[in-house]
């Protein structure tokens, strides 16, 4: 029971900080997935959101890479 409470508190704090840092300057892209990964140890809903956020980050990285290549090489 103490493990679940610790995971909930730590994961919630990191996830909330990540959400706040989406609006404020800071490493939201780092804290949000870490918080969700910690919460996913105990909660299925967090595992679902972690997979969604990973898919979104992958798509965003491919999009940005494509834009950089277009800018750099003019394709």
TIDO-744221 format. One record per residue: x, y, z of N, C-alpha, C, CB in turn; residue number from 1; residue in one letter. Coordinates in steps of 0.001 Angstrom, whole numbers. Glycine has a CB too. Example, Ala and Ser with C-alpha at 12.3 -4.5 7.8 and 13.67 -1.06 7.14 Angstrom:
// TIDO-744221
+---------+---------+---------+---------+---------+---------+---------+---------+---------+---------+---------+---------+-----+---------+
!   neast !  nnorth !     nup !  caeast ! canorth !    caup !   ceast !  cnorth !     cup !  cbeast ! cbnorth !    cbup ! num ! residuo !
+---------+---------+---------+---------+---------+---------+---------+---------+---------+---------+---------+---------+-----+---------+
!   13190 !   -5690 !    7800 !   12300 !   -4500 !    7800 !   13200 !   -3300 !    7800 !   11308 !   -4473 !    9046 !   1 !       A !
!   12850 !   -2250 !    7080 !   13670 !   -1060 !    7140 !   12900 !      30 !    7870 !   14084 !    -598 !    5725 !   2 !       S !
+---------+---------+---------+---------+---------+---------+---------+---------+---------+---------+---------+---------+-----+---------+
This chain:
// TIDO-744221
+---------+---------+---------+---------+---------+---------+---------+---------+---------+---------+---------+---------+-----+---------+
!   neast !  nnorth !     nup !  caeast ! canorth !    caup !   ceast !  cnorth !     cup !  cbeast ! cbnorth !    cbup ! num ! residuo !
+---------+---------+---------+---------+---------+---------+---------+---------+---------+---------+---------+---------+-----+---------+
!     820 !   -1197 !       0 !       0 !       0 !       0 !     867 !    1265 !       0 !    -935 !      -4 !    1209 !   1 !       X !
!    1957 !    1230 !     737 !    2844 !    2394 !     783 !    3482 !    2639 !    -582 !    3937 !    2201 !    1854 !   2 !       X !
!    3756 !    1550 !   -1315 !    4337 !    1672 !   -2654 !    3370 !    2388 !   -3586 !    4697 !     284 !   -3221 !   3 !       X !
!    2108 !    2007 !   -3533 !    1109 !    2628 !   -4401 !     940 !    4115 !   -4063 !    -242 !    1894 !   -4274 !   4 !       X !
!     962 !    4446 !   -2795 !     842 !    5845 !   -2376 !    2051 !    6652 !   -2862 !     714 !    5942 !    -834 !   5 !       X !
!    3243 !    6083 !   -2718 !    4459 !    6780 !   -3156 !    4444 !    6982 !   -4676 !    5722 !    5986 !   -2733 !   6 !       X !
!    4062 !    5948 !   -5411 !    3987 !    6054 !   -6870 !    2967 !    7113 !   -7263 !    3621 !    4692 !   -7504 !   7 !       X !
!    1816 !    7119 !   -6594 !     770 !    8090 !   -6911 !    1236 !    9516 !   -6651 !    -487 !    7799 !   -6099 !   8 !       X !
!    1877 !    9738 !   -5527 !    2321 !   11093 !   -5177 !    3422 !   11575 !   -6112 !    2815 !   11136 !   -3729 !   9 !       X !
!    4448 !   10764 !   -6291 !    5579 !   11173 !   -7125 !    5148 !   11342 !   -8583 !    6720 !   10143 !   -7024 !  10 !       X !
!    4412 !   10362 !   -9094 !    3946 !   10435 !  -10476 !    3021 !   11612 !  -10713 !    3244 !    9158 !  -10851 !  11 !       X !
!    2135 !   11875 !   -9756 !    1199 !   12997 !   -9891 !    1926 !   14339 !   -9895 !     172 !   12969 !   -8757 !  12 !       X !
!    2891 !   14485 !   -9018 !    3649 !   15741 !   -8949 !    4383 !   15990 !  -10269 !    4658 !   15708 !   -7770 !  13 !       X !
!    5066 !   14964 !  -10781 !    5806 !   15141 !  -12031 !    4868 !   15401 !  -13209 !    6665 !   13910 !  -12312 !  14 !       X !
!    3735 !   14702 !  -13231 !    2773 !   14910 !  -14315 !    2180 !   16309 !  -14246 !    1656 !   13860 !  -14256 !  15 !       X !
!    1800 !   16751 !  -13071 !    1246 !   18104 !  -12926 !    2272 !   19179 !  -13285 !     749 !   18321 !  -11493 !  16 !       X !
!    3514 !   18976 !  -12870 !    4566 !   19926 !  -13256 !    4737 !   19954 !  -14773 !    5905 !   19560 !  -12579 !  17 !       X !
!    4678 !   18789 !  -15403 !    4774 !   18728 !  -16852 !    3642 !   19467 !  -17531 !    4793 !   17299 !  -17310 !  18 !       X !
!    2422 !   19315 !  -17004 !    1263 !   20022 !  -17560 !    1423 !   21526 !  -17393 !     -37 !   19551 !  -16884 !  19 !       X !
!    1873 !   21952 !  -16226 !    2083 !   23380 !  -15974 !    3159 !   23935 !  -16911 !    2483 !   23618 !  -14495 !  20 !       X !
!    4212 !   23144 !  -17149 !    5318 !   23618 !  -17978 !    5001 !   23591 !  -19467 !    6543 !   22788 !  -17714 !  21 !       X !
!    3831 !   23074 !  -19846 !    3409 !   23211 !  -21235 !    3173 !   24682 !  -21532 !    2130 !   22377 !  -21522 !  22 !       X !
!    2610 !   25391 !  -20551 !    2294 !   26811 !  -20719 !    3492 !   27685 !  -20341 !    1068 !   27192 !  -19866 !  23 !       X !
!    4173 !   27327 !  -19281 !    5332 !   28085 !  -18814 !    6603 !   27537 !  -19458 !    5440 !   28031 !  -17267 !  24 !       X !
!    7659 !   28328 !  -19492 !    8911 !   27811 !  -20055 !    9512 !   26741 !  -19147 !    9921 !   28956 !  -20265 !  25 !       X !
!    9861 !   25640 !  -19749 !   10457 !   24553 !  -18986 !   10356 !   23241 !  -19731 !    9795 !   24432 !  -17630 !  26 !       X !
!   10925 !   22187 !  -19154 !   10998 !   20898 !  -19854 !    9737 !   20042 !  -19697 !   12188 !   20121 !  -19352 !  27 !       X !
!    8622 !   20516 !  -20212 !    7369 !   19756 !  -20126 !    7500 !   18435 !  -20865 !    6193 !   20572 !  -20702 !  28 !       X !
!    8199 !   18443 !  -22005 !    8370 !   17238 !  -22817 !    9135 !   16158 !  -22066 !    9090 !   17574 !  -24114 !  29 !       X !
!    9825 !   16533 !  -20990 !   10583 !   15580 !  -20199 !    9793 !   15103 !  -18983 !   11897 !   16198 !  -19756 !  30 !       X !
!    9193 !   16039 !  -18258 !    8524 !   15688 !  -17009 !    7205 !   14950 !  -17212 !    8278 !   16927 !  -16209 !  31 !       X !
!    6463 !   15334 !  -18217 !    5150 !   14719 !  -18440 !    5258 !   13218 !  -18711 !    4444 !   15403 !  -19609 !  32 !       X !
!    6097 !   12770 !  -19645 !    6200 !   11321 !  -19855 !    6790 !   10568 !  -18662 !    7039 !   11049 !  -21071 !  33 !       X !
!    7709 !   11191 !  -17945 !    8282 !   10528 !  -16775 !    7206 !   10333 !  -15706 !    9471 !   11347 !  -16208 !  34 !       X !
!    6408 !   11372 !  -15474 !    5325 !   11260 !  -14504 !    4312 !   10202 !  -14908 !    4633 !   12595 !  -14337 !  35 !       X !
!    3947 !   10173 !  -16186 !    3007 !    9163 !  -16666 !    3610 !    7758 !  -16588 !    2587 !    9475 !  -18106 !  36 !       X !
!    4907 !    7636 !  -16858 !    5559 !    6327 !  -16762 !    5533 !    5811 !  -15325 !    7010 !    6409 !  -17268 !  37 !       X !
!    5760 !    6695 !  -14379 !    5706 !    6293 !  -12964 !    4280 !    5897 !  -12593 !    6208 !    7443 !  -12038 !  38 !       X !
!    3294 !    6702 !  -12988 !    1901 !    6379 !  -12688 !    1440 !    5102 !  -13384 !    1004 !    7531 !  -13090 !  39 !       X !
!    2007 !    4807 !  -14549 !    1595 !    3615 !  -15284 !    2019 !    2321 !  -14602 !    2161 !    3656 !  -16676 !  40 !       X !
!    2900 !    2428 !  -13623 !    3260 !    1242 !  -12843 !    2070 !     707 !  -12057 !    4409 !    1563 !  -11890 !  41 !       X !
!    1120 !    1578 !  -11728 !     -32 !    1187 !  -10922 !   -1381 !    1407 !  -11594 !      -6 !    1932 !   -9645 !  42 !       X !
!   -1444 !    2286 !  -12602 !   -2735 !    2673 !  -13168 !   -2781 !    2427 !  -14673 !   -3021 !    4143 !  -12873 !  43 !       X !
!   -3826 !    1738 !  -15121 !   -3995 !    1458 !  -16544 !   -4269 !    2727 !  -17348 !   -5126 !     465 !  -16749 !  44 !       X !
!   -5007 !    3680 !  -16784 !   -5322 !    4914 !  -17503 !   -4034 !    5688 !  -17815 !   -6297 !    5793 !  -16674 !  45 !       X !
!   -3073 !    5639 !  -16896 !   -1807 !    6343 !  -17132 !   -1018 !    5654 !  -18242 !    -965 !    6405 !  -15834 !  46 !       X !
!   -1086 !    4313 !  -18300 !    -415 !    3577 !  -19365 !    -992 !    3961 !  -20721 !    -541 !    2063 !  -19138 !  47 !       X !
!   -2314 !    4117 !  -20782 !   -2968 !    4523 !  -22025 !   -2500 !    5911 !  -22459 !   -4497 !    4508 !  -21856 !  48 !       X !
!   -2458 !    6866 !  -21521 !   -2038 !    8229 !  -21852 !    -549 !    8306 !  -22173 !   -2364 !    9171 !  -20703 !  49 !       X !
!     244 !    7453 !  -21539 !    1671 !    7410 !  -21847 !    1882 !    6957 !  -23286 !    2413 !    6472 !  -20872 !  50 !       X !
!    1160 !    5929 !  -23714 !    1276 !    5454 !  -25100 !     823 !    6529 !  -26082 !     447 !    4169 !  -25303 !  51 !       X !
!    -259 !    7247 !  -25751 !    -727 !    8330 !  -26616 !     316 !    9435 !  -26707 !   -2055 !    8899 !  -26098 !  52 !       X !
!     901 !    9805 !  -25580 !    1897 !   10882 !  -25595 !    3154 !   10455 !  -26345 !    2258 !   11301 !  -24162 !  53 !       X !
!    3544 !    9189 !  -26226 !    4710 !    8707 !  -26966 !    4443 !    8740 !  -28472 !    5080 !    7277 !  -26520 !  54 !       X !
!    3243 !    8344 !  -28878 !    2889 !    8373 !  -30297 !    2887 !    9810 !  -30809 !    1508 !    7716 !  -30529 !  55 !       X !
!    2356 !   10727 !  -30010 !    2329 !   12138 !  -30406 !    3743 !   12698 !  -30537 !    1527 !   12965 !  -29388 !  56 !       X !
!    4601 !   12367 !  -29584 !    5982 !   12862 !  -29636 !    6723 !   12297 !  -30846 !    6733 !   12497 !  -28342 !  57 !       X !
!    6463 !   11035 !  -31182 !    7095 !   10433 !  -32355 !    6644 !   11127 !  -33633 !    6774 !    8936 !  -32429 !  58 !       X !
!    5330 !   11356 !  -33753 !    4814 !   12053 !  -34935 !    5389 !   13469 !  -35022 !    3271 !   12106 !  -34899 !  59 !       X !
!    5473 !   14142 !  -33891 !    6023 !   15505 !  -33869 !    7493 !   15516 !  -34276 !    5865 !   16123 !  -32473 !  60 !       X !
!    8247 !   14534 !  -33823 !    9667 !   14463 !  -34174 !    9843 !   14216 !  -35667 !   10368 !   13355 !  -33369 !  61 !       X !
!    9032 !   13316 !  -36242 !    9100 !   13079 !  -37688 !    8717 !   14324 !  -38472 !    8187 !   11917 !  -38083 !  62 !       X !
!    7692 !   15017 !  -38034 !    7250 !   16239 !  -38708 !    8357 !   17297 !  -38677 !    5964 !   16787 !  -38047 !  63 !       X !
!    8938 !   17505 !  -37495 !    9997 !   18498 !  -37359 !   11219 !   18114 !  -38188 !   10388 !   18661 !  -35888 !  64 !       X !
!   11571 !   16837 !  -38189 !   12691 !   16385 !  -38996 !   12432 !   16644 !  -40480 !   12955 !   14898 !  -38753 !  65 !       X !
!   11215 !   16400 !  -40930 !   10855 !   16652 !  -42319 !   10989 !   18139 !  -42660 !    9425 !   16170 !  -42592 !  66 !       X !
!   10505 !   19003 !  -41768 !   10592 !   20452 !  -41996 !   12039 !   20924 !  -42038 !    9833 !   21209 !  -40904 !  67 !       X !
!   12867 !   20397 !  -41164 !   14286 !   20783 !  -41140 !   14972 !   20345 !  -42430 !   15004 !   20163 !  -39912 !  68 !       X !
!   14679 !   19125 !  -42879 !   15274 !   18641 !  -44130 !   14810 !   19481 !  -45320 !   14915 !   17162 !  -44358 !  69 !       X !
!   13530 !   19864 !  -45335 !   13035 !   20707 !  -46415 !   13723 !   22066 !  -46417 !   11527 !   20885 !  -46297 !  70 !       X !
!   13911 !   22625 !  -45251 !   14577 !   23923 !  -45137 !   16039 !   23827 !  -45548 !   14469 !   24455 !  -43707 !  71 !       X !
!   16686 !   22792 !  -45046 !   18127 !   22642 !  -45269 !   18461 !   22271 !  -46706 !   18689 !   21595 !  -44337 !  72 !       X !
!   17688 !   21348 !  -47288 !   18029 !   20825 !  -48607 !   17098 !   21319 !  -49714 !   18009 !   19325 !  -48573 !  73 !       X !
!   16067 !   22062 !  -49353 !   15180 !   22654 !  -50325 !   14291 !   21677 !  -51079 !   15971 !   23404 !  -51282 !  74 !       X !
!   13966 !   20561 !  -50462 !   13101 !   19565 !  -51125 !   11691 !   19827 !  -50783 !   13469 !   18141 !  -50736 !  75 !       X !
+---------+---------+---------+---------+---------+---------+---------+---------+---------+---------+---------+---------+-----+---------+
